[in-house]
Amino acid sequence: MRRTDRRTGVAVVISIVGGRPAMISAVTGAFALVVAPLARERGLGYLVATVILGGVFQIVLGSLGVARLMRFVPRS
């Protein structure tokens, strides 16, 4: 059996679990690029801490209403 790159496995899992089959959104792709090497180099403990910290950042920024600032970002 031919070995595949771990990033391929991450991309397949994300596309199955994500909202649209066979499509990875920009944020998910960037997150996978950060998380995959972190998990490989540092282990599962750092992976879990990174994911939890990312979730905490999202909750805090959402509670502060930072999304209102998106109106200042141009569409193109």
C-alpha positions as CSV (number, residue, x, y, z in Angstrom):
1,M,0.0,0.0,0.0
2,R,1.3,3.4,-0.9
3,R,1.8,5.9,2.0
4,T,0.2,9.3,1.6
5,D,1.1,12.6,3.2
6,R,-0.6,13.3,6.5
7,R,-1.9,16.6,5.1
8,T,-3.9,14.6,2.5
9,G,-5.6,12.7,5.4
10,V,-6.4,15.9,7.2
11,A,-7.9,17.4,4.0
12,V,-10.1,14.3,3.5
13,V,-11.4,14.4,7.0
14,I,-12.1,18.1,6.8
15,S,-14.0,17.7,3.5
16,I,-16.1,14.9,4.9
17,V,-16.9,16.6,8.2
18,G,-17.2,20.1,6.7
19,G,-20.3,21.7,5.3
20,R,-19.6,20.9,1.6
21,P,-18.2,17.6,0.4
22,A,-14.8,17.9,-1.3
23,M,-14.4,21.5,-0.4
24,I,-12.1,23.1,2.2
25,S,-12.8,26.7,3.2
26,A,-10.0,29.2,3.4
27,V,-10.0,29.3,7.2
28,T,-10.0,25.5,7.5
29,G,-7.2,25.1,5.1
30,A,-5.1,27.6,6.9
31,F,-5.9,26.0,10.3
32,A,-4.9,22.6,8.9
33,L,-1.6,24.0,7.7
34,V,-0.8,25.3,11.2
35,V,-2.2,22.3,13.2
36,A,-0.7,19.4,11.2
37,P,3.0,20.3,11.6
38,L,2.3,21.3,15.3
39,A,0.8,17.9,16.0
40,R,3.7,16.1,14.2
41,E,6.5,18.1,15.9
42,R,5.1,18.7,19.4
43,G,2.5,15.9,20.0
44,L,-1.1,15.7,20.9
45,G,-0.9,17.9,24.0
46,Y,0.1,20.9,22.0
47,L,-2.6,20.1,19.4
48,V,-5.4,20.1,22.0
49,A,-4.1,23.2,23.6
50,T,-3.9,25.0,20.3
51,V,-7.5,24.1,19.3
52,I,-8.9,25.1,22.7
53,L,-7.0,28.4,22.7
54,G,-8.3,29.1,19.2
55,G,-11.8,28.5,20.3
56,V,-11.4,30.7,23.3
57,F,-10.1,33.5,21.0
58,Q,-13.2,33.1,18.8
59,I,-15.6,33.3,21.8
60,V,-13.9,36.3,23.3
61,L,-13.7,38.2,20.0
62,G,-17.3,37.3,19.3
63,S,-18.4,38.5,22.7
64,L,-16.6,41.8,22.2
65,G,-18.4,42.4,18.9
66,V,-15.2,42.5,16.8
67,A,-17.2,41.3,13.8
68,R,-18.6,44.8,13.4
69,L,-15.2,45.9,12.2
70,M,-15.6,43.7,9.1
71,R,-17.5,46.5,7.4
72,F,-14.1,48.3,7.0
73,V,-12.6,45.4,5.0
74,P,-13.2,45.9,1.3
75,R,-15.0,43.1,-0.6
76,S,-12.3,42.6,-3.2
